[in-house]
Amino acid sequence: MPKSPKRPCRMNGCPNLAGDGEIYCPEHKTEAEHFYNRYQRPTDKNVYGRAWKRIRDRKIRESPMCEECLKHGIYHLAEEVHHRTPLSEGGTHERTNLVSLCRSCHLKAHGELGTRKPHRFDF
């Protein structure tokens, strides 16, 4: 099967041609990817919104200690609120689905689920 003809680079004013299946020339490809990742790529930061912040703050006020550590007789302040059933699997923000956890237990919970890479220096 013959290759499709090269197309002009989509970067304004660029006289170069883009490779097969590409929309930018090699010179502008990394620049376009950087722009997309910085300004246009959807992020998970805004998924929860203001309502989640109020729910999270209420849960931390109700149970300020890490619930997982308390099971083992250790007293750590809770820093994060975890969903027992993730929202992506049909979980809700109901109180019965929320757990107050310290950062260490929260990372451990996501590590066991395989949904987040553990960060060693996440401050």
JOUR-V466236 format. One record per residue. RES is the residue in three letters. PHI is phi as a letter, one per 20 degrees, with the letter a starting at -180 (none if undefined). PSI is psi in whole degrees, 0 to 359 (999 if undefined). OMEGA is omega in whole degrees, 0 to 359 (* if undefined). Layout:
RES_PHI_PSI_OMEGA + RES_PHI_PSI_OMEGA
This chain:
MET_none_129_182 + PRO_f_151_178 + LYS_f_152_177 + SER_f_154_181 + PRO_f_153_178 + LYS_f_146_181 + ARG_d_159_176 + PRO_f_146_177 + CYS_f_141_181 + ARG_f_350_179 + MET_f_131_182 + ASN_g_128_175 + GLY_n_3_181 + CYS_e_125_180 + PRO_e_354_185 + ASN_f_164_178 + LEU_d_145_178 + ALA_e_148_180 + GLY_f_179_182 + ASP_f_121_178 + GLY_n_0_180 + GLU_d_159_176 + ILE_d_346_177 + TYR_c_151_176 + CYS_f_163_181 + PRO_g_330_181 + GLU_f_324_184 + HIS_d_356_183 + LYS_f_312_181 + THR_f_324_178 + GLU_f_317_179 + ALA_f_320_178 + GLU_f_319_179 + HIS_f_316_179 + PHE_f_316_179 + TYR_f_312_182 + ASN_f_327_184 + ARG_e_321_189 + TYR_d_336_187 + GLN_d_341_184 + ARG_f_131_178 + PRO_f_140_179 + THR_d_158_178 + ASP_e_354_184 + LYS_f_327_184 + ASN_e_9_183 + VAL_f_320_186 + TYR_e_318_177 + GLY_m_191_185 + ARG_f_326_181 + ALA_f_319_179 + TRP_f_321_179 + LYS_f_318_178 + ARG_f_318_179 + ILE_f_315_180 + ARG_f_313_180 + ASP_f_322_178 + ARG_f_317_180 + LYS_f_318_179 + ILE_f_322_177 + ARG_f_320_181 + GLU_f_318_179 + SER_c_88_185 + PRO_f_350_180 + MET_d_150_178 + CYS_f_121_184 + GLU_f_328_179 + GLU_f_317_179 + CYS_f_324_180 + LEU_f_329_177 + LYS_f_333_181 + HIS_d_9_178 + GLY_m_21_179 + ILE_d_139_182 + TYR_d_106_175 + HIS_c_143_175 + LEU_f_141_177 + ALA_f_134_179 + GLU_d_337_186 + GLU_c_158_178 + VAL_d_131_185 + HIS_d_142_174 + HIS_e_124_176 + ARG_f_311_173 + THR_d_115_183 + PRO_g_151_179 + LEU_g_326_181 + SER_f_342_179 + GLU_d_19_177 + GLY_n_9_178 + GLY_f_165_181 + THR_c_179_177 + HIS_e_17_179 + GLU_f_150_183 + ARG_g_328_181 + THR_f_342_181 + ASN_e_357_184 + LEU_d_145_179 + VAL_c_132_174 + SER_e_126_182 + LEU_c_154_170 + CYS_f_168_183 + ARG_f_319_181 + SER_f_313_180 + CYS_f_325_180 + HIS_f_316_177 + LEU_f_322_178 + LYS_f_319_180 + ALA_f_317_179 + HIS_f_330_176 + GLY_f_321_178 + GLU_f_327_178 + LEU_f_339_182 + GLY_m_22_182 + THR_d_353_180 + ARG_b_140_175 + LYS_f_133_178 + PRO_f_130_178 + HIS_d_130_182 + ARG_f_323_184 + PHE_c_62_182 + ASP_e_88_181 + PHE_d_999_*
